[in-house]
Amino acid sequence: MNPIRLIAIALLIGGTLALVYGGFSYTKDTTAVKLGPIELTVKEKESVNIPIWAGVGAIVAGGLLLAFGGRKG
């Protein structure tokens, strides 16, 4: 399988996941207070929203690469 086809499939899958889930979240450790040997850490939940246009754009780009990426000449 050629690399352009793999990139196209990855874009199609990524765009579809972006449309279905709309974003993702992760947990980040942050140091709130540090007094000598005592350290207080806080876990913060961050979320990243993926815009709809980015998911649609990835699907369109993947479809175009899949359709026209393998042609030569």
Residue, then its C-alpha position, 0 to 999 in steps of 0.5 A: m500500500n502506498p504512503i499517500r493512500l495510508i495518509a488518506i485513510a488516516l485523514l478519513i478516520g481522523g475526520t470521522l472521529a473528530l465529527v463523532y466525538g467533537g474533542f478530547s480531554y486530558t488531565k494535567d498535574t499542576t504545582a499549586v504551592k511549594l513550601g520547602p519540602i512540602e509540595l501541593t499538586v492539583k490535577e486539572k482536567e483540560s478539554v480540547n474542542i475540535p471544530i466541525w470545519a476541521g473534521v469536514g476538511a480532513i474528510v474532504a482532503g482524505g477523499l481527494l487524496l484517495a481519489f487522485g493521489g495515486r495517479k501519475g502523469 
